[in-house]
Amino acid sequence: MPFIGNKPTAVPLTGADLTDGIITSAKIADGTIASVDLASGVGGKVLQVVQGITTTQVSITSVTWTDSTLTASITPSSASNKILVLVNQHFNIFRSGLGYAGGSIRLVRGATTIYSGISSFEKYAEVGSGTQVNFYDYFSLMYLDSPSSTSALTYKTQQRSYDPGDRAMTQANSTQSSITLIEIAG
């Protein structure tokens, strides 16, 4: 067969391990992979997906953590598996008057807080024609949890305001929020 240009040559898989016709590891030169089938017992496979959705509005002026009605439950099939938690939650903060208004959202598994990092939202009312803060947005989070359990696990979000003068609201005006739990083989 005639070739135009340089004749193609075999490309060795540098650093590849080949056992029983299955490539267990390899360096891919061009960075593209069409599909990968993992051998049995190899982590990374998606085993199940569960989603919780709520449109129930929760409005508080308390600095105490309060359930936001966004929740979902999952039962891992192995204690070595991980749970990827995806949260997309609508929120509103309101303060009558100028200054900062804010609140926080955190992720809880059962009674244990598993994420309370940069989970706050705040807005400052500038001096001028406005006399209040009224801010709407979405709080989004991806968190990989290692619960080491095969029991049913309930994940939920909780909310609070920064100050009793602030109102923190989730699912304002019945806007939909979601939490998705994805079991990943360990």
Long-range contacts (C-beta under 8 A, 24 or more apart in sequence): 42-185, 43-80, 43-184, 43-185, 43-186, 44-184, 44-185, 45-184, 45-185, 46-182, 46-183, 46-184, 46-185, 47-77, 47-81, 47-183, 47-184, 47-185, 48-74, 48-77, 48-182, 48-183, 49-180, 49-181, 49-182, 49-183, 50-74, 50-180, 50-181, 51-178, 51-179, 51-180, 51-181, 52-178, 52-179, 52-180, 52-181, 53-176, 53-177, 53-178, 54-171, 54-176, 54-177, 55-171, 55-174, 55-175, 55-176, 55-177, 56-171, 56-174, 57-169, 57-170, 57-171, 57-172, 57-173, 57-174, 58-159, 58-169, 58-170, 58-171, 59-167, 59-168, 59-169, 59-172, 60-159, 60-160, 60-161, 60-167, 60-168, 60-169, 61-161, 61-164, 61-165, 61-166, 61-167, 61-168, 62-160, 62-161, 62-164, 63-160, 63-161, 63-162, 63-163, 63-164, 64-160, 65-106, 65-158, 65-159, 65-160, 66-158, 66-159, 66-160, 67-156, 67-157, 67-158, 68-105, 68-156, 68-157, 68-158, 68-159, 68-170, 68-171, 68-177, 69-170, 69-171, 70-156, 70-157, 70-170, 70-171, 70-177, 70-178, 70-179, 71-154, 71-155, 71-156, 71-157, 71-179, 72-154, 72-155, 72-156, 72-179, 72-180, 72-181, 73-152, 73-153, 73-154, 73-155, 73-181, 74-152, 74-153, 74-155, 74-181, 74-183, 75-150, 75-151, 75-152, 75-153, 76-147, 76-149, 76-150, 76-153, 76-183, 77-150, 77-183, 78-150, 78-185, 78-186, 79-148, 79-149, 79-150, 80-148, 80-186, 81-183, 81-184, 81-185, 81-186, 82-144, 82-145, 82-146, 82-147, 82-183, 82-184, 82-186, 83-144, 83-145, 83-146, 83-147, 83-153, 83-155, 83-181, 83-182, 83-183, 83-184, 84-142, 84-143, 84-144, 84-145, 84-181, 84-182, 84-184, 85-141, 85-142, 85-143, 85-144, 85-145, 85-155, 85-179, 85-180, 85-181, 85-182, 86-141, 86-142, 86-178, 86-179, 86-180, 86-181, 86-182, 87-139, 87-140, 87-141, 87-142, 87-143, 87-157, 87-177, 87-178, 87-179, 87-180, 88-138, 88-139, 88-140, 88-177, 88-178, 88-179, 89-138, 89-139, 89-140, 89-157, 89-170, 89-171, 89-177, 89-178, 89-179, 90-136, 90-137, 90-138, 90-139, 90-170, 90-171, 90-172, 90-175, 90-176, 90-177, 91-121, 91-136, 91-137, 91-138, 91-139, 91-159, 91-168, 91-169, 91-170, 91-172, 92-134, 92-135, 92-136, 92-167, 92-168, 92-169, 92-170, 92-172, 93-121, 93-122, 93-123, 93-133, 93-134, 93-135, 93-161, 93-166, 93-167, 93-168, 93-169, 94-132, 94-133, 94-134, 94-135, 94-166, 94-167, 94-169, 95-125, 95-132, 95-133, 95-163, 95-165, 95-166, 95-167, 96-131, 96-132, 96-165, 97-125, 97-131, 97-132, 97-165, 98-125, 98-126, 98-127, 98-130, 98-131, 98-132, 98-133, 99-124, 99-125, 99-133, 100-124, 100-125, 100-133, 100-162, 101-125, 101-133, 101-135, 101-162, 101-163, 101-165, 101-166, 101-167, 102-161, 102-162, 102-163, 102-166, 102-168, 103-159, 103-160, 103-161, 103-162, 103-166, 103-168, 104-159, 104-160, 104-162, 104-168, 105-139, 105-157, 105-158, 105-159, 105-170, 106-157, 106-158, 107-141, 107-143, 107-155, 107-156, 107-157, 108-155, 108-156, 108-157, 108-158, 109-145, 109-147, 109-153, 109-154, 109-155, 110-153, 110-154, 114-143, 114-145, 115-141, 115-143, 120-162, 122-162, 136-172, 144-184, 155-179, 155-181
